[in-house]
Amino acid sequence: MNLNSCQTLSVGGQDLKNGSRAPREDARAVLKPSTPTKKPQPPKPQNAITIAVSSRVLFNMEKEQQIFEQQGMEEYIQYQVAHETEPFSPGPAFSFVKALEAVNTQLREHYPESEELFDVVLITNNHAYVGLRLINTINHHQLFIERFCMTGGNSPIGYLKAYHTNLYLSADPVKVHEALEQGIAAATMFTPEKMTEVSETQLRVAFDGDAVLFSDESERIFKAHGLDKFFEHEKAHENKPLDHGPLKCFLEVLGKLQKKFYAKGQRMDCPIRTYLVTARSAASSGARALKTLRSWGLEIDEALFLAGAPKGPMLEKIRPHIFFDDQMFHVEGAAEMGTVACHVPYGVAQRIPRKGVKDKETCPTVK
C-alpha cells in the first residue's frame, strides 16, 4: 500500500458505518440547508476535552483539494459556493467523531451538570466562503460541531492552544509537525482503501507504546545498538518509568472519563476502551511499559505485546476507531487491514527527520 502525501489513499470518505455504501452517492445527494434545534449546549472550552479535526479528515474533500491544487484558490471557492447544498461524504475521522458523540450522550445521562465532555472543533485553513457547505454537511450528517476555525489560507495551528486542544488530527503532515512543536498532541490521519466497520456505541482507541505514549528513549537504544542491547537496557531500567510521549496526555483524559463511568458501575461495559499495541516482547521488555503506565496512574484495558509481529491483523480484530503509531510501516500495515491509522511524527524512527522538531514532552495541562 502506498500512502501519499495527501493522505487520500483511494476511497476517501467511505461511509464508516457500512463499508458497502458508495461514498459518491452521499456526495451527490442534494440537501436542504437547515439549522437543527434542541441541541445540547457545547461545554466551555476550559472544561472540555477538545478534539480539533481538519475538514479534510472529517469529510472526503479529495475532488475539491485537486481543484485547489490545479486551478487555484479562486476556482476552488467558486466551486464550493456553487455546490454548497451538496454534502461532503464522510472522511476517515467521521466514525471517531460519531463515537465521541456517543460517549457524550452517556456522560450527559450520568452527569447532566458536568461539562467534562468531548468537544469537537473543526479547524481548517479554508476560506470562510466554504463555511456554508461545511455547516450544511454537518447538519446533514447530524453531527454536533458548533465551533469552527476557518483561516482563509493561513495556518490554523496558532489557534489550537486558544481552543484548549487536547488532540489535533489533520491530513497535512506539516501542520501536524507544527502542532507537536507547540506542545499539542497531534497526528496525521490516513484513509484506508476499505474501512472496517466499527462500533457505534463504544469508543475504541489503540496506541503504540514507544514514541507515542512513551518517549523514544528505548527506540534510540535499539536503533543505535541493536535488539540485544535494547533488551539489556530495558531489564536494567525496568523500574525506572519512561518519559512521556506525545500522546500520553490523550490517554490520560480518556482515563479520567473512564473513571466517571466506573463510578456508575460500568467498568465491564464502559463506552471507552483503550489498547496498547506494541512491537515490544512481553517477557523481555513488556514489564517496563506496564510499570510506566502504573507509575502515571493510568490504566490500559488491553495490552498486546507482538514481539515484532505485524500489527494489522490484531487491529483488524480490535476494530478501533483510531490507531496511533510513530512508524509508517505499521501505519501502512494497519491501513491495509482496514484500520484508520494516524502517524505520530515523533522520535528517532522518523524516515525524514525535520529540522527544528524538538525532542521534548508534548503534554498540555489535562483539563
Secondary structure, DSSP 8 states (H G I E B T S, - for coil): ----TTSB-S-TT--SS-TTS-HHHHHH---------S------TTTSEEEEE-HHHHB--HHHHHHHHHH-HHHHHHHHHHTTTS---B-TTHHHHHHHHHHHHHHHHH-TT---SEEEEEEE---GGGHHHHHHHHHHTT----EEEE-TTS-SGGGTTTTTEEEEEES-HHHHHHHHHTT--EEEE-B-SS-----SSSEEEEE-TBTTTB-SHHHHHHHHH-HHHHHHHHHHTTTS---B-TTHHHHHHHHHHHHHHHTTT-STT-SEEEEEEESS-IIIIIHHHHHHHHHTT---SEEEE-TT--SHHHHHHH--SEEEES-HHHHHHHHHTT--EEE---STT-SS--TT---S-------
